[in-house]
Amino acid sequence: LRKYKERRKTWVQAAGHAGSFVEGNKKGTVLKKYSLQEEECYKELMQDNLMRAVPRFFQTVEIDGEKYMELCCCLSDFKTPSIMDIKMGVRTFVEEEASLKQRSDLYERMVKEDPHCTTDEEN
């Protein structure tokens, strides 16, 4: 795992829990922290018509005692990709726990990654 962290990053993790992804050792792959439930889901999806709509699952690997799922990096073939993360399915939170307050931490993170990404109106 250390060798992956020491390498100069050629990509930025834009979503998900920090540290849940590392750059794959093969071109066009990413390593995602292992979850048995997710592994089973990916294996099922690889046999389904939906396989064209999800990242390809290659295998489960172990690096320095930590398990990862090796997935296709869906952005590898693009020079300047635009990404939209869409959630589908059943709501996984209680209405009372939902917050409508603005997340300045997310705005600051976005601007740190790309200082020119916002419009004058958004600033």
N, C-alpha and C positions, 0 to 999 in steps of 0.2 A: 504493500500500500504506500509505503514511504516514497518509492520511486515515482508513483503517480503524482503524489503531492509535490514532489520536488521539481517535476517537469514544469516548464513554462506553460501556463494555461493558454490554450488556443480557443477556449470556449468559456462562456459564463453561464452559471446555473441561474436561470431567471425565475424559477418557481420551485416549489417543494421545500421540504425541510432542509436547512443548511447542512451540507455534508452528506446528504443522502445519495448523491451522485458523484462519481469520479470519472475522468476521461478513460475510455477503454484503451486496451493495449493494441487493439487492431483498428486500422483506419475505419471510420464510419460506425464505431461502437461506443457505447457508454455503459458504465457499470453502475447499477442501482443496488442499494443495500437490500439484502435478502429478506423476503417475507414468504413463508410457506403458502399463505393464502394467495398472494399475488403470483407466485410461481405456478401454482395449480391453475389459476385463471389464465395466465399466458399460455400454458401448455394446451388448455382447452381451446383457447382462441386460435391457436395455430392450426387447428383442425376444422375451423369454422369459416363461413363466408366472411365474417367480420375481420379476418386476419389482415385484409388489405387496409383496414382503418386503424390499426394499432401498431406500435413498434414491434418489429420481429424479435421474438425471443430465441436466442441461440443456445444458451446453456447456463448452468450455475457454476460459478468458480469460487475458489477460496484463495484469499491473499492474506498472508500474515495472520491466519486464524480467523479472518472475517469473511463471511459469505456474501457474494454479490450475484445478481442476475445480469448476464451480458445481453444487452439489447441493441438493436439498430438505432443509431442516432439519426432521427428523422430529418435533421437539419444539415447533414453533411454535404448534400449535393447542391446547397444554395449558397450564394455569396452574401446576400443581405436579407435573411429571412425575416418575415413578420410573423409573430406567433399569437394565437388566441387559444387560451386554455378553457375548454368547455366541459362542464360537469353535467353528466346525464344520470338520471335515476332518482332514487328516493332521497329526500332531504335528510341530512344526518345531524341536524341540530334542532334544539327546541327554540321556538319563537322568542321566548323570554331571554335567551342567551344571545340572540342576534343583536349586533350593534350597528347603528347607522352613522356613527361618528367617523369623521375623515381620518385616514391613516397617514399621518405625516411621515411616519417611518418608511412606508412604501414609496411615497413621493421622493423622499430624500435618497433612497436606495436607487430609484430609477434615474434621478438626475446625476447621481454619482457615476453610474454606468455610462450615461450619455448626456452630457451637459446641454446638448442642443436638441433634445427630444421633445421639449415642451414648447407650446406657443406662448406669445406674450399674454394672452388671456388666461392661460393656466398658471402663469407665474403670478 
